[in-house]
Amino acid sequence: MRPALMEKVEELRGLNAVKIKEASEAGQKVVGMYCVFSPQEIALAAGAIPVTLCGTKQEPIEDAEKELPRNLCPLIKSSYGFAITDKCPYFYFSDVLLAETTCDGKKKMYELMSKIKPMHVMNLPQTADGEEALAYWKNEVVRFKSFLEEKFGVEITEEKLRDAVKLANRERRALKKLHQLNAHKPAPLTGMDMMLAQWLKGFNVDKEAGIQLIEDLIVEIEKQMAEGKFAFDENAPRILLTGVPIGSGSEKVLKILEEAGASVVALENCTGYKGLDVMANEEKEPILAIAEKYLSTPCSCMSNNTRRLDLIERLVKEYQVDAVVDLTWQACHTYNIESFTVKNFVKDQLNLPFLQIETDYSDSDVGQIKVRVEAFLESFLEIAK
């Protein structure tokens, strides 16, 4: 049974598109961000609205390919396409952009995008391990803070940073609690609705209202659970979807899995659980706490990325997962290469079925993916019998 409040969640992007216009016209600053590594707390402490700009739709890719290679990650092309076509209100009303060096494709695309709007680039270390990496990343956080102070003519005080850390943590805790409801067997929420509720957090102009909506959604779902109402029955195969970020417009694999009868109970990706797992330490000096929190993100751009395997193992156990599906975008080299490591870990260490799907945002391979997914589900369900 679908929670009634999901209708309000679905309305958020349209409503927030209007609100971001009103906020900008009222003089409030907007910071456009592209990655889970982007520290929204710095923007919040500057009195600005942080918004997500990562492209998840096929529509602007054709325009992007006039300037970018066709054999490039669809996320990069979609993001750039929205920038050059002015079809995204969140990009249009962004005063500055925050970019990050997570992959070579993004870095070079950002060079072109920086000609459109003022941009600050945060340079990630090659590894998340060790004191040197933390010190380097902490300095990048300080650089971003200084950039916003200069651009917006504000002072980002320690008190403002502490308040921003607490607000961002409240949002993470609410979304994490929502995600953890699906640890129940059977799951009370479809993977599609989970994805939508978590993806739309990046467009919330009013953080407090967004948090309240998620908390209200949790209450509604818990009530339905108490009444024995769930999204799937207890025999539905429980899937952990790992890999690249997904959003509205790039959810075809998630949709195909659930249309085939699977229950996608956990989303181990940047738009799902990955950014919610670790909170910023509210007792520490805020810049250090922010640096530690974001550097803990188990992204494939890091070498080595054993933290991703640790997270997958924890989610598999907590969510009683039956199989793991790894989604990778075409030309996303870090996730495509790392999929081999994930496959071996899932099959050899966790003793679970594993499927990798490499695709893009188009519908050209939907039929092929459906056949693969249905065969995969049938194969491990037959073994389970």
Residue pairs with C-beta under 8 A, 6 or more apart in sequence:
1 224
1 229
1 230
1 231
2 190
2 193
2 231
3 189
3 193
3 217
3 220
3 221
3 224
4 220
5 213
5 216
5 217
5 220
6 193
6 196
6 197
6 217
8 213
9 193
9 196
9 197
9 200
9 213
9 217
10 196
12 200
12 203
12 204
12 210
12 213
13 200
13 203
13 248
16 203
16 204
16 205
17 89
17 90
17 203
19 205
19 206
20 30
20 49
20 51
20 89
20 90
20 93
20 203
20 205
21 89
21 93
23 30
23 49
23 93
23 205
24 30
24 93
24 95
28 47
28 48
28 49
29 46
29 47
29 48
29 49
29 95
29 96
29 152
30 48
30 49
30 51
30 90
30 93
30 94
30 95
31 43
31 46
31 48
31 49
31 50
31 51
31 94
31 95
31 96
31 97
31 98
31 148
32 51
32 52
32 53
32 90
32 91
32 94
32 96
32 97
32 98
32 117
33 40
33 43
33 50
33 51
33 52
33 53
33 97
33 98
33 202
34 52
34 53
34 54
34 79
34 97
34 98
34 99
34 100
34 106
35 54
35 100
35 102
35 270
36 245
36 270
36 271
36 274
36 275
36 294
36 297
36 299
37 100
37 102
37 122
37 124
37 294
37 297
37 299
38 50
38 98
38 100
38 122
38 294
39 141
39 144
39 290
39 294
40 50
40 164
40 168
41 161
41 164
41 165
41 167
41 168
41 280
41 286
41 290
42 141
42 144
42 145
42 148
42 156
42 161
42 164
42 290
43 49
43 50
43 98
43 148
44 50
44 163
44 164
44 167
44 168
44 207
45 145
45 156
45 157
45 160
45 161
45 163
45 164
46 145
46 148
46 149
46 152
46 154
46 156
46 160
47 152
47 154
48 95
48 148
48 152
49 205
51 90
51 94
51 202
51 203
51 205
52 90
52 202
52 203
53 79
53 82
53 83
53 88
53 90
53 91
53 94
53 97
54 75
54 79
54 202
54 245
54 247
55 74
55 75
55 76
55 77
55 78
55 79
55 80
55 81
55 82
55 88
56 75
56 78
56 199
56 245
56 246
56 247
56 248
56 249
56 250
56 361
57 78
57 82
57 248
57 249
57 250
57 361
58 74
58 78
58 249
58 361
58 362
58 363
59 78
59 81
59 87
59 249
60 77
60 78
60 80
60 81
60 82
60 84
60 85
60 87
61 74
61 77
61 78
61 81
61 361
62 81
63 81
63 84
63 85
64 77
64 78
64 80
64 81
64 84
65 77
67 80
67 84
67 112
68 76
68 77
68 80
68 109
68 112
71 330
71 331
72 105
72 109
72 331
73 103
73 105
73 329
73 330
73 331
73 332
74 250
74 329
74 330
74 360
74 361
74 362
75 244
75 245
75 250
75 329
75 332
76 105
76 106
76 109
78 249
78 250
78 361
79 109
80 109
80 112
80 113
82 88
82 91
83 91
83 113
83 116
83 117
84 116
86 92
90 203
91 117
94 117
95 117
95 118
95 151
95 152
96 117
96 118
96 119
96 120
96 147
96 148
96 151
97 113
97 114
97 117
97 118
97 119
97 120
98 119
98 120
98 122
98 144
99 106
99 110
99 113
99 114
99 119
99 120
99 121
99 122
100 106
100 121
100 122
100 123
100 124
101 107
101 121
101 122
101 123
101 124
102 124
102 299
102 301
103 301
103 332
103 333
103 334
105 331
107 121
110 119
110 121
113 119
118 151
120 143
120 144
120 147
120 148
122 140
122 141
122 143
122 144
123 140
124 137
124 140
124 301
124 302
125 132
125 133
125 136
125 137
125 295
126 133
126 302
126 303
127 133
127 302
127 303
127 304
128 295
128 296
128 297
128 302
128 307
129 304
133 295
134 291
134 292
134 295
137 291
137 294
137 295
138 287
138 288
138 291
140 291
141 287
141 290
141 291
141 294
142 287
145 156
145 287
148 154
148 156
149 155
149 156
158 285
158 286
161 286
161 287
161 290
162 282
162 286
164 286
165 280
165 282
165 286
165 289
165 290
166 282
167 207
168 280
169 279
169 280
169 282
170 211
171 201
171 207
171 210
171 211
171 214
172 275
172 276
172 279
173 279
174 211
174 214
174 215
174 218
175 197
175 198
175 201
175 214
175 276
176 273
176 276
176 277
177 218
178 189
178 194
178 197
178 198
178 214
178 217
178 218
178 221
179 194
179 198
179 266
179 267
179 272
179 273
179 276
180 318
181 187
181 188
181 189
181 218
181 221
181 222
181 225
182 188
182 189
182 194
182 265
182 266
182 319
183 265
183 318
183 319
183 320
184 225
184 230
185 234
185 238
185 320
186 230
186 231
186 232
186 233
186 234
186 236
186 263
187 230
187 231
187 232
187 236
187 238
187 263
187 265
188 221
188 224
188 225
188 229
188 230
188 231
189 221
189 231
190 231
190 232
190 258
190 263
190 264
191 239
191 241
191 254
191 257
191 258
191 263
191 264
191 265
191 267
192 251
192 254
192 255
192 258
192 264
193 231
194 264
194 267
194 272
195 246
195 247
195 251
195 254
195 267
195 271
195 272
196 248
197 214
197 217
198 267
198 271
198 272
198 276
199 246
199 247
199 248
199 271
201 210
201 214
204 210
224 230
231 263
232 263
236 261
236 262
236 263
237 261
237 262
237 263
237 322
237 323
237 377
237 380
237 381
238 262
238 263
238 265
238 319
238 320
238 321
238 322
238 323
239 257
239 262
239 263
239 264
239 265
239 266
239 321
239 322
239 323
239 324
239 325
240 264
240 265
240 266
240 268
240 312
240 315
240 316
240 319
240 321
240 323
240 324
240 325
241 253
241 254
241 257
241 264
241 266
241 267
241 268
241 269
241 272
241 325
241 327
242 268
242 269
242 308
242 312
242 324
242 325
242 326
242 327
242 342
243 268
243 269
243 326
243 327
243 328
243 335
243 339
244 269
244 270
244 327
244 328
244 329
244 332
244 335
245 269
245 270
245 271
245 272
246 253
246 254
246 267
246 269
246 271
246 327
247 271
249 361
250 361
252 359
252 361
252 363
252 366
252 369
253 325
253 327
253 357
253 359
253 369
253 373
254 264
256 366
256 369
256 370
256 373
257 264
257 325
257 373
258 264
259 370
260 370
260 373
260 374
260 377
261 377
262 373
262 377
265 319
265 320
265 321
266 272
266 273
266 315
266 319
266 321
267 273
268 274
268 308
268 311
268 312
268 315
269 327
270 297
270 299
273 311
273 315
274 297
274 298
274 299
274 311
275 297
277 296
277 311
278 293
278 296
278 297
279 293
280 286
280 289
280 290
280 292
280 293
281 289
281 292
281 293
282 289
283 289
284 292
296 307
298 305
298 307
298 308
298 310
298 311
299 305
299 308
299 334
300 308
300 334
300 335
300 337
300 338
301 334
305 338
308 338
308 342
309 341
309 342
309 345
312 324
312 342
312 345
312 346
312 350
313 345
313 349
313 350
315 321
316 324
316 346
316 350
316 352
321 352
322 352
322 353
322 380
322 384
323 352
323 353
323 354
323 355
323 376
323 377
323 380
324 342
324 346
324 350
324 352
324 353
324 354
324 355
325 354
325 355
325 356
325 357
325 376
326 335
326 339
326 342
326 343
326 354
326 355
326 356
326 357
327 356
327 357
327 359
328 335
328 336
328 339
328 356
328 357
328 358
329 335
329 358
329 359
329 360
330 358
330 359
330 360
336 358
339 356
342 354
343 354
343 356
346 352
346 354
347 353
347 354
353 376
353 379
353 380
353 383
355 372
355 373
355 376
357 369
357 372
357 373
359 365
359 369
